[in-house]
Amino acid sequence: MATQGFTTGIVHSDKTFGVEHGGVHKPIHTSVQYGFDTVEDLIGVFQGTLKGAYNYARQGTPTTAALEAKITRMEDGLGSICFATGMAAISAVFLTLLRAGDHLLASKFVFGNTNSIFGTLRDLGIEVTTVDATDAAKVAAAIQPNTRMVFVETIANPGTQVPDLGGIGSLCADRGLVYVVDNTITSPLLFRPKTVNASLVVNSLTKTIAGHGSAMGGAVTDTGIFDWSKYPNMFAAYRKGDACQWGLTQIRKKGLRDMGASMSSEHAHSISVGAETLALRVGQSSATALQLAKFLERHPAVVRVHYPMLESHPQHRLATKYFAAGSWLLSFELRDAAGCLAFVNRLRIPIKATGLGDTRTLIIPVAPTIFWEAGAAVRAEMGISDGMIRLSVGLEDPADLLADFAQALG
């Protein structure tokens, strides 16, 4: 059979790997324990000699495994691990692969909670440096002898900065560094980090992939590019068998078994079904976001719009090089920053809420909410003004959204 298209692969993924009783969806397996006919088989699961079996739901269920296979296919990866949330996935990558004395090099343009965990890592003895990742030369200049990992977001939340993804990928390949790319905003539909030599790909499944604001989850995908046999932080217990699997094994054992950041089967099923409409949702929300961004950019009450597919965006060239579309995230700043809150209250359609990637348009003033804890100095470093407003564009009719913004600005 010829290679299937993106959505065809998603909607038929479950039956490819076999579904009980001929169902078209993998069912929701709620069992926590899994029994075996012989105690030798049970021992085999613990010692890693019996493959494809389930032991305890903290490390996965048949339902989460079906979603992992779907995510792996989307990202063209070697394998994936699902977690309870996107932050659980990011935390697992850092806490299972880095040790005290290591150096993490990260983009300074990242999600607020990701920035927060950098502080936790520093308290644990892991050195963290943040740089302007839109320029690969600045990343190269910040590499140290103890650097182990580089972390970036494809489109930064909320400022929409785009890193030099290919330049950083080549740099990491040359230096033997683990390259972690958070693909949440773009999703594997608009961009596959494997194409720029990413070692690991993180997706907050809650957002683009699930898409309906009804289930939480995160995933880490190994692209199969990084040589784990050369990585010094592999535990001895996992240095056996195929070295390609060492990274995933360590992340699963430490992140799920030891830390317990496990996804429920109920949420795995909901995310899996939501993923079937991913292309339809992202296509429409990207088109609407671009329309709205162009409208806002022309409006005299707006001083600045942040959307990568606008020609005025500083990384427009990089965005059009790497991404099939601009996705649903845009931010903007009013000329009258003091009137920001009143403007938000005048809008009738967008929901005043945190969160991203929903079917409904969500709006939030950034500085007094999601980046309040970071402090004024960090916000200034990230280019977040006091009047910045973040939008996650949903599936409403574009004409309705444009009319609503026109009346609120007027």
PLY file of the C-alpha trace (Angstrom):
ply
format ascii 1.0
element vertex 410
property float x
property float y
property float z
element edge 409
property int vertex1
property int vertex2
end_header
0.00 0.00 0.00
1.21 3.49 -0.83
2.07 5.81 2.04
-1.16 7.10 3.56
-2.00 10.75 4.10
-1.83 12.39 7.51
-5.50 12.10 8.46
-5.99 8.68 6.87
-3.19 7.36 9.05
-4.80 8.81 12.19
-8.35 7.58 11.66
-7.22 4.05 10.75
-4.35 3.80 13.24
-6.16 1.65 15.80
-7.25 -1.05 13.37
-3.69 -1.23 11.99
-2.52 -2.56 15.35
-5.63 -4.63 16.05
-8.78 -3.77 18.01
-10.73 -6.12 20.23
-14.02 -7.51 18.81
-13.64 -5.63 15.52
-14.15 -2.17 17.01
-12.86 0.83 15.07
-11.54 2.51 18.23
-9.28 1.02 20.84
-11.56 0.62 23.89
-11.02 2.28 27.24
-9.10 -0.20 29.39
-9.73 0.78 33.00
-7.90 -2.11 34.66
-4.98 -1.11 36.88
-3.54 -4.62 37.31
-2.82 -7.17 34.57
-2.62 -10.89 35.38
-0.50 -13.67 33.85
-0.95 -17.37 33.39
2.43 -18.14 34.93
4.59 -16.41 37.49
7.49 -16.74 35.05
5.66 -14.38 32.67
5.12 -11.92 35.51
8.84 -12.05 36.29
9.57 -11.54 32.59
7.65 -8.26 32.59
9.65 -6.96 35.56
12.96 -8.04 34.06
12.16 -6.80 30.55
12.33 -10.17 28.81
8.58 -10.39 28.05
7.68 -7.73 25.51
4.30 -6.26 24.68
2.70 -7.12 28.02
1.15 -4.82 30.63
1.93 -4.97 34.30
0.56 -1.94 36.16
-1.37 0.97 34.64
1.10 3.56 35.96
3.44 2.55 33.12
0.71 2.36 30.50
-2.41 0.55 29.32
-3.53 -0.84 25.95
-5.47 2.42 25.46
-2.48 4.69 26.11
-0.33 2.40 23.96
-2.72 2.88 21.04
-2.45 6.66 21.42
1.35 6.40 21.64
1.38 4.51 18.34
-0.76 7.23 16.79
1.54 10.02 18.03
4.61 8.12 16.82
3.08 7.82 13.37
2.20 11.54 13.30
5.78 12.54 14.20
7.41 9.84 12.04
9.25 8.70 15.14
10.72 5.58 16.70
8.35 5.52 19.67
6.38 7.73 22.05
5.41 7.91 25.72
2.20 9.54 26.94
1.96 11.54 30.16
-0.83 13.10 32.20
-0.04 16.62 30.90
2.36 18.45 28.62
4.26 19.78 31.61
4.63 16.23 32.92
6.20 15.27 29.59
8.63 18.21 29.65
9.50 17.60 33.31
10.15 13.93 32.62
12.60 14.76 29.83
14.58 17.13 32.04
14.48 15.12 35.26
15.24 11.71 33.75
18.00 12.72 31.32
19.82 15.50 33.21
21.87 15.28 36.40
23.38 17.74 38.85
26.33 19.45 37.18
24.83 19.23 33.68
24.00 22.28 31.58
20.67 22.82 29.81
20.65 25.43 27.04
17.16 26.72 26.27
15.40 29.38 24.28
14.53 32.40 26.39
11.16 32.50 24.62
9.19 29.73 26.30
5.86 28.96 27.97
5.56 30.39 31.49
5.45 27.04 33.27
8.44 25.79 31.29
10.32 28.88 32.43
9.22 28.08 35.98
10.66 24.57 35.91
14.02 26.02 34.88
14.16 27.47 38.40
13.45 24.03 39.87
16.26 22.52 37.80
18.69 25.17 39.03
17.74 24.33 42.63
18.61 20.70 41.86
22.10 21.62 40.67
21.41 21.63 36.93
22.75 24.76 35.24
20.28 26.47 32.88
21.13 29.18 30.36
18.49 30.87 28.21
19.38 32.57 24.93
17.78 34.15 21.90
17.26 30.97 19.87
16.11 32.86 16.79
19.86 33.04 16.03
21.73 29.72 15.99
25.03 31.59 16.43
23.87 32.78 19.86
23.04 29.19 20.79
26.47 28.05 19.62
28.18 30.77 21.67
26.41 29.61 24.85
27.42 25.94 24.63
29.65 24.82 27.52
31.71 21.67 28.13
28.93 20.35 30.40
26.06 21.13 27.99
23.90 18.04 27.50
20.67 19.32 25.99
19.12 22.15 23.95
15.41 22.98 24.27
13.22 25.19 22.03
9.55 25.75 21.14
8.61 25.83 17.45
6.49 28.96 17.98
7.02 30.60 21.35
4.07 31.15 23.65
3.03 33.98 23.85
5.43 36.13 21.79
5.41 33.83 18.69
9.21 34.00 18.21
10.46 31.25 15.86
13.89 29.70 16.55
16.41 28.85 13.86
15.25 25.25 14.04
17.48 23.87 11.29
20.57 25.77 12.34
20.23 24.59 15.93
19.57 21.04 14.76
22.79 20.96 12.76
24.67 22.41 15.72
23.33 19.75 18.10
24.14 16.97 15.63
27.73 18.21 15.32
28.19 18.55 19.11
26.37 15.36 20.13
23.69 17.22 22.12
20.16 16.05 22.81
17.90 18.41 20.84
14.40 18.71 22.33
11.71 20.53 20.32
8.31 21.41 21.78
5.96 21.04 18.82
2.75 21.94 20.67
1.78 25.11 18.80
2.51 23.80 15.33
1.67 20.10 15.81
3.03 17.36 13.54
0.56 18.47 10.86
2.34 21.79 10.27
5.89 20.73 11.17
7.88 17.60 11.94
10.92 18.37 14.14
12.58 15.19 12.89
13.32 17.09 9.67
15.67 19.41 11.59
17.48 16.63 13.50
15.43 16.85 16.71
16.25 14.03 19.14
13.02 14.26 21.13
9.71 15.93 20.33
7.31 17.12 23.02
3.61 17.72 22.41
1.07 18.98 24.91
-1.74 16.76 23.65
-4.28 18.87 25.55
-4.01 21.50 22.84
-3.72 21.01 19.08
-3.90 17.22 18.96
-6.88 16.70 21.31
-8.26 20.12 20.44
-11.57 20.25 22.29
-10.56 21.42 25.76
-11.90 18.21 27.30
-8.83 16.08 28.04
-5.29 16.65 29.28
-2.16 14.87 28.14
1.40 15.16 26.94
3.76 13.07 24.86
7.47 12.59 24.24
8.50 11.11 20.90
11.95 9.76 20.10
12.75 10.46 16.45
15.39 7.72 16.32
18.14 10.20 15.37
20.10 10.49 18.62
22.68 7.83 19.54
21.87 6.99 23.17
24.86 4.66 23.43
27.02 7.81 23.58
24.93 9.63 26.19
26.65 9.57 29.59
23.49 9.80 31.70
22.04 6.42 30.82
21.45 4.28 33.90
23.27 0.94 33.86
19.98 -0.96 34.18
18.80 0.40 30.82
22.07 -0.09 28.92
21.04 -3.38 27.40
19.42 -4.50 24.17
18.88 -2.09 21.29
20.53 1.25 22.16
17.87 3.05 20.09
15.39 2.24 22.87
17.51 3.36 25.82
16.24 6.94 25.90
12.57 5.96 25.79
13.09 3.21 28.34
14.72 5.56 30.83
12.09 8.26 30.34
9.25 5.73 30.77
10.75 4.00 33.79
11.70 7.19 35.62
8.93 9.48 34.38
6.01 7.05 34.70
7.03 4.25 37.05
9.02 6.38 39.51
7.33 9.80 39.19
3.82 8.59 38.41
2.96 11.19 35.76
0.64 8.71 34.06
-2.16 9.40 31.58
-5.54 7.80 32.26
-7.11 5.52 29.69
-10.18 7.77 29.61
-8.13 10.79 28.56
-6.08 8.72 26.11
-9.30 7.65 24.37
-10.66 11.21 24.26
-7.38 12.58 22.84
-7.22 9.77 20.28
-10.70 10.56 18.98
-10.01 14.31 19.01
-6.89 13.77 16.91
-9.01 12.51 14.01
-10.12 16.08 13.21
-6.71 17.66 13.78
-6.11 18.63 10.14
-9.59 20.11 9.74
-9.31 22.13 12.94
-5.79 23.42 12.38
-6.52 24.31 8.79
-9.48 26.47 9.72
-7.99 28.04 12.86
-4.77 28.90 10.99
-6.69 30.59 8.18
-8.87 32.53 10.63
-5.86 33.54 12.74
-4.12 34.96 9.67
-7.25 36.92 8.71
-7.56 38.31 12.21
-3.84 39.11 12.42
-4.02 41.11 9.18
-7.13 42.95 10.40
-5.52 43.84 13.72
-2.28 44.94 12.03
-4.24 47.46 9.93
-6.28 48.82 12.83
-5.11 52.19 14.20
-5.83 51.12 17.80
-3.29 48.29 17.57
0.42 49.06 17.80
1.86 45.57 17.23
0.70 42.10 16.14
2.72 38.93 16.72
1.91 36.20 14.16
4.63 34.34 12.22
2.82 34.39 8.88
2.68 38.19 8.79
5.43 39.64 6.62
6.18 42.10 9.41
7.10 39.29 11.83
10.87 39.22 12.58
11.07 35.47 11.84
8.62 35.41 8.93
11.27 33.88 6.65
11.96 31.05 9.10
8.23 30.44 9.66
7.45 30.12 5.97
10.50 27.90 5.50
9.54 25.40 8.19
5.77 25.54 8.78
2.88 24.63 6.49
0.72 27.31 8.18
0.83 29.66 11.16
-1.45 27.76 13.58
-3.91 29.35 16.02
-1.67 31.38 18.38
-1.39 35.13 17.96
-0.67 38.01 20.32
-1.11 41.74 19.93
-0.67 45.00 21.80
-3.04 47.96 21.91
-1.76 51.47 21.37
-3.55 52.38 24.62
-2.07 49.73 26.93
-4.05 51.11 29.89
-7.27 50.21 28.06
-6.29 46.57 27.59
-8.63 45.07 30.22
-11.60 47.18 29.20
-11.11 46.07 25.60
-11.06 42.39 26.56
-14.28 42.87 28.53
-15.98 44.41 25.47
-15.40 41.27 23.38
-18.45 39.00 23.21
-17.22 35.82 21.53
-13.74 34.98 22.89
-13.78 33.27 26.26
-11.69 34.93 28.96
-9.67 31.90 29.99
-6.23 30.39 30.07
-5.45 27.42 27.86
-4.75 27.00 24.15
-5.77 25.00 21.11
-9.50 24.80 21.91
-12.37 24.78 19.43
-13.44 28.08 21.03
-11.39 31.28 20.82
-9.70 31.99 24.15
-8.27 35.36 25.22
-6.07 36.44 28.12
-3.97 39.49 29.06
-0.50 38.00 29.50
1.40 40.11 32.05
-1.09 40.05 34.95
-1.92 36.34 34.57
0.21 33.57 33.05
3.48 35.53 33.30
2.74 37.42 36.52
4.83 35.08 38.68
7.82 35.40 36.33
8.24 39.07 37.29
8.78 42.25 35.28
12.45 41.58 34.51
11.75 38.16 32.96
8.80 39.54 31.02
10.98 42.30 29.60
13.64 39.75 28.62
10.98 37.72 26.80
9.51 40.75 25.04
6.21 40.59 26.93
4.78 44.07 27.38
2.27 44.98 30.08
-0.38 45.37 27.39
0.16 42.12 25.50
-3.01 40.12 24.80
-2.85 36.46 23.77
-5.40 34.78 21.53
-5.95 31.10 20.82
-8.15 31.25 17.72
-10.94 28.69 17.57
-13.42 27.44 14.99
-15.97 30.24 15.07
-17.00 31.73 11.74
-14.28 34.23 10.77
-16.82 36.96 9.97
-18.24 36.74 13.48
-14.82 37.07 15.11
-13.81 39.99 12.88
-17.05 41.81 13.61
-16.62 41.28 17.35
-13.06 42.63 17.34
-14.14 45.58 15.22
-16.86 46.59 17.70
-14.57 46.12 20.72
-11.81 48.21 19.15
-14.29 50.84 18.02
0 1
1 2
2 3
3 4
4 5
5 6
6 7
7 8
8 9
9 10
10 11
11 12
12 13
13 14
14 15
15 16
16 17
17 18
18 19
19 20
20 21
21 22
22 23
23 24
24 25
25 26
26 27
27 28
28 29
29 30
30 31
31 32
32 33
33 34
34 35
35 36
36 37
37 38
38 39
39 40
40 41
41 42
42 43
43 44
44 45
45 46
46 47
47 48
48 49
49 50
50 51
51 52
52 53
53 54
54 55
55 56
56 57
57 58
58 59
59 60
60 61
61 62
62 63
63 64
64 65
65 66
66 67
67 68
68 69
69 70
70 71
71 72
72 73
73 74
74 75
75 76
76 77
77 78
78 79
79 80
80 81
81 82
82 83
83 84
84 85
85 86
86 87
87 88
88 89
89 90
90 91
91 92
92 93
93 94
94 95
95 96
96 97
97 98
98 99
99 100
100 101
101 102
102 103
103 104
104 105
105 106
106 107
107 108
108 109
109 110
110 111
111 112
112 113
113 114
114 115
115 116
116 117
117 118
118 119
119 120
120 121
121 122
122 123
123 124
124 125
125 126
126 127
127 128
128 129
129 130
130 131
131 132
132 133
133 134
134 135
135 136
136 137
137 138
138 139
139 140
140 141
141 142
142 143
143 144
144 145
145 146
146 147
147 148
148 149
149 150
150 151
151 152
152 153
153 154
154 155
155 156
156 157
157 158
158 159
159 160
160 161
161 162
162 163
163 164
164 165
165 166
166 167
167 168
168 169
169 170
170 171
171 172
172 173
173 174
174 175
175 176
176 177
177 178
178 179
179 180
180 181
181 182
182 183
183 184
184 185
185 186
186 187
187 188
188 189
189 190
190 191
191 192
192 193
193 194
194 195
195 196
196 197
197 198
198 199
199 200
200 201
201 202
202 203
203 204
204 205
205 206
206 207
207 208
208 209
209 210
210 211
211 212
212 213
213 214
214 215
215 216
216 217
217 218
218 219
219 220
220 221
221 222
222 223
223 224
224 225
225 226
226 227
227 228
228 229
229 230
230 231
231 232
232 233
233 234
234 235
235 236
236 237
237 238
238 239
239 240
240 241
241 242
242 243
243 244
244 245
245 246
246 247
247 248
248 249
249 250
250 251
251 252
252 253
253 254
254 255
255 256
256 257
257 258
258 259
259 260
260 261
261 262
262 263
263 264
264 265
265 266
266 267
267 268
268 269
269 270
270 271
271 272
272 273
273 274
274 275
275 276
276 277
277 278
278 279
279 280
280 281
281 282
282 283
283 284
284 285
285 286
286 287
287 288
288 289
289 290
290 291
291 292
292 293
293 294
294 295
295 296
296 297
297 298
298 299
299 300
300 301
301 302
302 303
303 304
304 305
305 306
306 307
307 308
308 309
309 310
310 311
311 312
312 313
313 314
314 315
315 316
316 317
317 318
318 319
319 320
320 321
321 322
322 323
323 324
324 325
325 326
326 327
327 328
328 329
329 330
330 331
331 332
332 333
333 334
334 335
335 336
336 337
337 338
338 339
339 340
340 341
341 342
342 343
343 344
344 345
345 346
346 347
347 348
348 349
349 350
350 351
351 352
352 353
353 354
354 355
355 356
356 357
357 358
358 359
359 360
360 361
361 362
362 363
363 364
364 365
365 366
366 367
367 368
368 369
369 370
370 371
371 372
372 373
373 374
374 375
375 376
376 377
377 378
378 379
379 380
380 381
381 382
382 383
383 384
384 385
385 386
386 387
387 388
388 389
389 390
390 391
391 392
392 393
393 394
394 395
395 396
396 397
397 398
398 399
399 400
400 401
401 402
402 403
403 404
404 405
405 406
406 407
407 408
408 409
